[in-house]
Amino acid sequence: MKVTEKTIQRFINHILKELKSQNLIQFKSKEDVVQKRALAIVKADFERERELDEEVNSMMDDLERQNPGGFQRYKMFPLLKKRLAKEKGIVL
């Protein structure tokens, strides 16, 4: 999934604002430091998923070369991605 950094930042700001307004969190550091750290974590997670997608596409290319003809990429992609994510401990 392609998401811009600006969208991620708005998402993080909204979540932190809601948690703060409901008195569910108190910041021990400055709020902007927390936002930057949250942004780094979320961006890293999206990067891991992008790398997973690349690996799945590579595996599908190999499978397609081995099994020409009736190979259906759109059905195999989610299955392979789910299996690899589980093996690597990635939450989708």
Secondary structure, DSSP 8 states (H G I E B T S, - for coil): ----HHHHHHHHHHHHHHHHHTT----SS-HHHHHHHHHHHHHHHHHHHHHHHHHHHHHHHHHHHHS-SS--HHHHHHHHHHHHHHHHT---
